[in-house]
Amino acid sequence: MARWEGDAAGRLRSAAMDLYAERGYEQTTVAEIAERAGLTARTFFRHFADKREVLFAGSSDLADALVGALKDAPGPASPMAAVGLALEVSTTFLGRDHQHSRRRQAIISANPELMERELIKMATLGSAMAAGLRERGVPEPDASLAAQAGIVVLQVAFGRWIESPVETDLAAEMRSALDRLIALQSH
């Protein structure tokens, strides 16, 4: 095994994505991921708790960024306007690599365990945003309603973005989905 570990996490992530796409998530072992990356299983576990986390690492950074954007929103901003600003920030995390995101979502969609983990991630993000809105003084149930609506907007916009065969602007998809949600109130 190679002892040099430059960008070990990136190499492990790339190897895992390749193997998940080739063999399927369930059929891929940590040892195979490490071997493909030219590293050891021990090195894998220094970077990831398990093979699922290759796909979900960074979720806490995303939650922190969403809550930070809510804190930074102008004081008079409505709860949904603050959520809209947070969704804009999310695109710096989620909109980096269209092809990678499409591939990742295909792997997740093919496995019920991963779909469950994705739903847990979304629920966690919604809870974090609701807490951020409460810190802004938004009472319940308004904080939870706005946060969960924001998560739905994120899911719809992200889904439309990855379904597009060509890369589009994820931030524009977020704004469009939020605008459509708001427009539904008047119908």
N, C-alpha and C positions, 0 to 999 in steps of 0.2 A: 504494500500500500504506500502511496505517496505520503510523505511526511509534511510537505508544504501544503498549507491549508488556505491559500489566498482565496477570498470570497467563497469560503466553504458553504455558507448558507445558500448563496446563489447557485453554486454547483449542485448542491443537494436538491434545491427547488427545481432546477431545470431537469435533473435526472428523474426526479419523482414525476414531474409532469409528463415527460416522455414515456416513462413506464406505465403510468396510469392510462395514457392514451393508447399505448400499444397493447397492454395486457388487461387493463381494467384495474380499478382501485383495489378491490378485494384480493385479486390474484398477485398483487405486488407486495413484497416484503421490505422491511427496513434494510435488511442486509443487501437486497438487490439494489435498492436506491443508493446506498453507500458505495457499493461496488461500482455501479455505473458512474458515480461521481469521482471515483478514485480515492475514496475515503473509507473510514471505518464506521461501523454501526455506532461505536462509542462517540465518534464525532457527530454523527447524526443527532444523537440524544443531547449533545451540548447545545444544539441549535433549535431542536423541535421536541416537544413532549411526546408526540406520537406522529404517525404518518398522516393523520388528518390535518395536523397543524401546519403542514407544508402549504395547504390550501387556505388556511385561515389565519396565519400569522399576520400581525398588523391590525387586527380588529380593535385592539385596545387603543392603538394610536389613532384610528379612525374615530372611535368614540370620544377620545380626548379632544380631537380637532373639532368635532361637532359641538361639544359642550363649550369649547373655547370660542367658537364662532357665535354661539348664543350669548355668551358673556359680553362679547365685543359688539353685538348688535346695538344700534342706537337706542337709547332709553325709551323714546316714544314708539318704537316699532311694535306693531301688533304681534301676537304670538305666531301667526302664520308668516308674517314678514320675516321675523327672526328665524323661523324654521327654514324659510327660503334662502336666507343668507348662509345658514349652516349647510344646506344641500349644495350650494355653490362651492363651499369649502370641500365637501366630500368628493367633488370631481377631481381634485388634485391627487387624491388617493386612488380613486376608482377608475379614472379616465386616462391613466398613463399609457396603457398598452392594449389596444383594441383586440388584437389577435390573441394575446395571452388571456384576456378576460373571456373571450369567446370559448377558448379551449378549456379554461378553468370551469366555466359554467357547464359545459358539456359533460365534463367529468363528474361534477356535483349532481347534475340532473340524472345521470345514469346510475346513481347509487343512493338508495333510501337513507342509509346512515349519514351520508354527507348532506343530503337534503335536510335531514333533521338538524344537523349541526348548523346549516345555513339559517334555518328558521330560528334557532337559538341565538345566533349572532344578531339577526334582525331584531328579535325581542330585546336583547341586551342593549342594542343601539337605541331602540325606542325608549327603554327605561332611562338610559343616560340622558337622552334629550328631554324627557319629561322632568327629570331632576334639574336639568339646566334651566328649563322654563320656570320651574318653581322658584329657583334661585333668583330669577328675574322678577318674581312677585306674581307670576301667573297662578291663579288658584286652580284647585282640582274641581271638576274633572277637565277643565279647559286645557291644562298643561298636558295631560295624557292624551286628550283628543287631538291636539295640535301635533304632538310628537308622533303619535301613531299614524296620523294622516301624512306626516312627513316621511315616515318609513314606507308607506304605500306609494307615495310619489317617487321615492328613491327606487323602489322595486320595479315600478312600471317604467320609469325612464331608463333605468339600467337595462331592463329586459329589451326595450325598444332599441337601445344603443347596441347591445351585443347581437341582436337579431339582424341588424343592418349588415349586408355583405361588404359595404365599404364603411370606413371609419367616418363617423359623424361627430358633432360636438356634443359631448355628454352634458355639459353645462346648459346648452340650448335645450336638450331633451328634458333636463330637470325643470327648467323654467316653463317649458311647454306643458309638461305634466301638471305642474303646480297651477298654472293658469287654467287648465282644463278642470281641475278639481274645484277651483274657486268659481269658475263659470257654472258648474253643476248646481250651485246654490240658487241660481236665478231661474233654473228650469223647472 
